[in-house]
Amino acid sequence: MKKRKKVIPGFGLSMGFTLTYLSLMVLIPLSTIILKGSEMGIGDFFKIVTDERVVASYKVSLICALIAALINSIFGVILAWVLVRYKFPFKRILDGLIDLPFALPTAVAGIALTTLYSKNGLIGKWLYSIGIQSAFSIFGIVVVLTFIGIPFVVRTIQPVLEEFDVQYEEAAMMLGAGRTRTFLKVIFPEILSPLLTGFGLALARGMGEYGSVVFISGNMPMRTEIAPLLIMSKLEQFDYKGATSIALVMLIISFLILFLINLLALRTNKFIKG
């Protein structure tokens, strides 16, 4: 029997190329942070990363990113549902706008949102009139992180909804299930795993975001100062040990978030199929 030729090279060559590319683009650059951090003593490292100002910046970055990711998890499902299930004018334009945060320079997004939500901005003046400080506050940081994180959730859920067979919904409704029950029992289990993935990506991206947040946060120590800003500040002061220590903690936190979210998504997927 004639051996069938494969379009893609064999496992060995493909895996070798994959590991080489991954090492050059991801593993080696990240390993330099770990190596640089290992040059300092344990005492110095913990003194830097447990400083009151640094810990406060961790809290601001994590809390704001978490709130933004939760908001995106709710509205991302709604957006994906509308884009997949309904036909309306300018649908393609709206679908393309979802990816705008990916293409737009972060500084441009930060300046635009700061102008919009400042005290004299188009939206900000109304929020300030009812007592909500939308710029230079936690509120403003959450707004920006929601903006840059929404594509992660929409683009992970959208393909699943497109491939979902509507006959399952019809069968559930014919058996007497209402719309809410049909969504919770039939549709939601299918999108739960990609939803967790999108949530994790949005959360990790929000924690490391700098360019768009620095304009609207106000950068007030102990209040609205984010961890990436502290890293940049220490680099400008030539405090490479301090910058590396904070960056290493952020790297560990981001890795743990993605690892736990992916593990949860995998277990959830196995539970649903099992």
C-alpha positions as CSV (number, residue, x, y, z in Angstrom):
1,M,0.0,0.0,0.0
2,K,1.3,3.4,-1.0
3,K,2.0,5.5,2.0
4,R,-0.1,8.7,2.1
5,K,1.8,11.9,2.1
6,K,1.0,14.4,4.8
7,V,0.6,18.1,4.1
8,I,2.3,19.0,7.4
9,P,5.7,17.4,8.2
10,G,6.0,14.6,10.8
11,F,5.7,14.9,14.5
12,G,9.4,15.2,15.2
13,L,10.0,18.1,12.8
14,S,6.8,19.9,13.7
15,M,7.5,19.5,17.5
16,G,11.1,20.6,17.1
17,F,10.0,23.8,15.2
18,T,7.3,24.4,17.8
19,L,9.7,24.1,20.8
20,T,12.4,26.3,19.1
21,Y,9.9,29.0,18.2
22,L,8.3,28.9,21.7
23,S,11.7,29.0,23.4
24,L,12.9,32.0,21.3
25,M,9.7,34.0,21.6
26,V,8.5,33.1,25.1
27,L,10.6,30.9,27.3
28,I,14.1,32.5,26.9
29,P,12.8,36.1,27.4
30,L,10.8,35.1,30.5
31,S,13.7,33.0,31.9
32,T,15.9,36.1,32.0
33,I,13.5,37.7,34.6
34,I,13.9,34.6,36.8
35,L,17.7,34.5,36.3
36,K,18.0,38.2,37.1
37,G,15.9,37.8,40.2
38,S,18.0,34.9,41.4
39,E,21.0,37.2,41.5
40,M,19.7,39.0,44.6
41,G,19.4,37.5,48.0
42,I,16.1,36.1,49.4
43,G,16.0,38.8,52.0
44,D,16.4,41.7,49.5
45,F,13.8,40.1,47.2
46,F,11.1,39.8,49.9
47,K,11.9,43.3,51.2
48,I,11.2,44.7,47.8
49,V,8.1,42.7,46.9
50,T,6.5,43.1,50.4
51,D,6.9,46.9,50.6
52,E,3.6,48.5,51.5
53,R,3.5,50.6,48.3
54,V,4.3,47.6,46.1
55,V,1.6,45.4,47.8
56,A,-0.9,48.2,47.4
57,S,-0.1,48.3,43.6
58,Y,-0.6,44.5,43.4
59,K,-4.0,44.9,45.0
60,V,-5.1,47.7,42.6
61,S,-3.9,45.7,39.6
62,L,-5.5,42.4,40.7
63,I,-8.9,43.9,41.9
64,C,-9.4,46.1,38.9
65,A,-8.5,43.3,36.5
66,L,-10.8,40.9,38.3
67,I,-13.8,43.3,38.2
68,A,-13.2,44.1,34.5
69,A,-12.9,40.4,33.6
70,L,-16.1,39.6,35.4
71,I,-17.9,42.4,33.6
72,N,-16.5,41.2,30.3
73,S,-17.6,37.6,31.1
74,I,-21.2,38.9,31.3
75,F,-21.4,41.3,28.4
76,G,-19.0,39.2,26.3
77,V,-21.5,36.4,26.3
78,I,-24.3,38.8,25.3
79,L,-22.2,40.3,22.5
80,A,-21.2,37.0,21.1
81,W,-24.8,35.8,21.3
82,V,-26.1,38.8,19.3
83,L,-23.3,38.5,16.7
84,V,-24.1,34.9,16.1
85,R,-27.8,34.6,16.5
86,Y,-29.2,37.8,14.9
87,K,-29.0,39.6,11.6
88,F,-29.1,43.3,11.6
89,P,-27.6,46.3,9.6
90,F,-23.9,46.9,10.0
91,K,-23.4,43.6,11.7
92,R,-20.0,43.1,10.1
93,I,-18.9,46.6,11.2
94,L,-19.9,45.8,14.8
95,D,-18.1,42.4,14.6
96,G,-14.9,44.2,13.4
97,L,-15.1,46.7,16.2
98,I,-14.8,44.0,18.7
99,D,-11.1,43.6,17.7
100,L,-10.4,47.3,17.9
101,P,-8.7,47.1,21.3
102,F,-6.2,44.6,19.8
103,A,-5.3,46.9,16.9
104,L,-5.5,50.3,18.7
105,P,-2.3,51.5,20.4
106,T,-2.7,51.3,24.1
107,A,-1.7,55.0,24.6
108,V,-4.3,56.1,22.1
109,A,-7.0,54.1,24.0
110,G,-5.9,55.6,27.3
111,I,-5.9,59.2,26.1
112,A,-9.3,58.7,24.4
113,L,-10.9,57.2,27.4
114,T,-9.4,59.7,29.8
115,T,-10.7,62.5,27.7
116,L,-14.1,60.9,27.5
117,Y,-14.3,60.2,31.3
118,S,-12.6,63.3,32.7
119,K,-14.5,65.8,34.7
120,N,-15.2,67.9,31.6
121,G,-15.6,64.9,29.2
122,L,-18.7,63.8,27.4
123,I,-19.5,61.0,29.8
124,G,-17.4,62.1,32.8
125,K,-19.3,65.4,33.4
126,W,-22.5,63.4,33.9
127,L,-20.9,60.9,36.2
128,Y,-19.2,63.6,38.2
129,S,-22.6,65.4,38.5
130,I,-24.0,62.4,40.4
131,G,-20.9,62.0,42.6
132,I,-19.0,59.4,40.6
133,Q,-15.3,60.2,40.0
134,S,-14.8,58.4,36.7
135,A,-11.2,59.6,36.0
136,F,-8.1,59.2,38.1
137,S,-9.9,56.6,40.2
138,I,-10.4,52.8,40.5
139,F,-13.6,53.3,38.4
140,G,-11.6,54.7,35.5
141,I,-9.0,51.8,35.7
142,V,-11.9,49.3,35.5
143,V,-13.4,51.1,32.5
144,V,-10.1,50.9,30.6
145,L,-9.4,47.3,31.5
146,T,-13.0,46.4,30.4
147,F,-12.3,48.0,27.1
148,I,-9.0,46.2,26.4
149,G,-10.3,42.8,27.7
150,I,-13.7,42.4,25.9
151,P,-12.3,40.8,22.7
152,F,-10.8,37.9,24.7
153,V,-14.2,36.8,25.9
154,V,-16.2,37.4,22.7
155,R,-13.7,35.7,20.5
156,T,-13.4,32.6,22.6
157,I,-17.2,32.1,22.9
158,Q,-18.3,33.2,19.4
159,P,-16.9,30.1,17.5
160,V,-18.6,27.7,20.0
161,L,-22.0,29.4,19.5
162,E,-21.5,29.3,15.7
163,E,-21.0,25.5,15.8
164,F,-23.7,24.8,18.3
165,D,-26.6,22.9,16.8
166,V,-29.9,24.8,17.5
167,Q,-31.8,21.5,17.3
168,Y,-30.8,20.9,21.0
169,E,-32.5,24.1,22.0
170,E,-35.6,23.3,19.9
171,A,-35.8,19.8,21.5
172,A,-35.5,21.3,25.0
173,M,-38.3,23.8,24.4
174,M,-40.5,21.2,22.8
175,L,-40.1,19.1,26.0
176,G,-41.4,22.1,28.0
177,A,-38.2,23.9,29.1
178,G,-38.5,27.7,29.1
179,R,-35.9,30.1,27.6
180,T,-34.0,30.5,30.9
181,R,-33.9,26.8,31.6
182,T,-32.9,26.0,28.1
183,F,-30.0,28.5,28.3
184,L,-28.8,27.2,31.7
185,K,-29.1,23.5,31.0
186,V,-28.4,23.3,27.2
187,I,-26.3,26.3,26.0
188,F,-24.4,27.4,29.1
189,P,-22.6,24.1,29.7
190,E,-21.3,24.3,26.1
191,I,-19.9,27.8,26.5
192,L,-18.6,27.5,30.1
193,S,-15.2,26.2,29.2
194,P,-14.4,28.9,26.6
195,L,-15.9,31.4,28.9
196,L,-13.4,30.5,31.6
197,T,-10.6,30.7,29.1
198,G,-11.7,34.1,28.0
199,F,-12.0,35.2,31.6
200,G,-8.5,34.0,32.4
201,L,-7.0,35.8,29.4
202,A,-8.8,39.0,30.1
203,L,-7.7,38.9,33.8
204,A,-4.1,38.2,33.0
205,R,-4.0,40.9,30.3
206,G,-5.6,43.4,32.7
207,M,-3.1,42.8,35.4
208,G,-0.2,43.5,33.0
209,E,-1.8,46.5,31.2
210,Y,0.2,49.7,31.4
211,G,-0.1,52.0,28.4
212,S,-3.8,52.6,28.5
213,V,-4.2,52.6,32.3
214,V,-1.4,55.1,33.1
215,F,-3.4,58.0,31.7
216,I,-6.6,57.5,33.5
217,S,-5.4,56.1,36.8
218,G,-3.9,59.3,38.2
219,N,-1.0,57.2,39.5
220,M,-1.6,58.0,43.2
221,P,0.5,55.9,45.5
222,M,-1.4,53.5,47.7
223,R,-4.7,54.4,45.9
224,T,-4.6,54.1,42.1
225,E,-1.0,53.2,41.4
226,I,-0.7,49.9,39.4
227,A,2.2,47.4,39.5
228,P,3.4,47.9,35.9
229,L,3.8,51.6,36.6
230,L,6.1,50.8,39.6
231,I,8.2,48.6,37.3
232,M,8.6,51.4,34.8
233,S,9.4,53.9,37.6
234,K,12.1,51.7,39.1
235,L,13.6,51.2,35.6
236,E,13.8,54.9,35.1
237,Q,15.6,55.2,38.5
238,F,18.0,52.4,37.3
239,D,16.7,50.2,40.1
240,Y,16.9,47.0,38.1
241,K,16.7,44.7,41.1
242,G,13.5,46.3,42.2
243,A,11.9,46.3,38.8
244,T,12.9,42.6,38.3
245,S,11.5,41.6,41.6
246,I,8.1,43.2,41.0
247,A,8.1,41.8,37.4
248,L,8.8,38.3,38.7
249,V,5.9,38.4,41.2
250,M,3.6,39.6,38.4
251,L,4.9,36.8,36.1
252,I,4.2,34.2,38.8
253,I,0.7,35.6,39.5
254,S,-0.2,35.7,35.8
255,F,1.1,32.1,35.3
256,L,-0.9,30.8,38.3
257,I,-4.1,32.5,37.1
258,L,-3.8,31.1,33.6
259,F,-2.8,27.7,34.9
260,L,-5.7,27.5,37.4
261,I,-8.3,28.8,34.9
262,N,-7.2,26.4,32.2
263,L,-7.2,23.5,34.7
264,L,-10.7,24.5,35.8
265,A,-11.8,24.7,32.1
266,L,-10.4,21.3,31.4
267,R,-12.1,19.7,34.4
268,T,-15.3,21.4,33.6
269,N,-15.2,20.2,30.0
270,K,-14.5,16.6,31.1
271,F,-17.3,16.8,33.6
272,I,-19.8,18.0,31.0
273,K,-18.8,15.4,28.5
274,G,-18.5,12.7,31.1
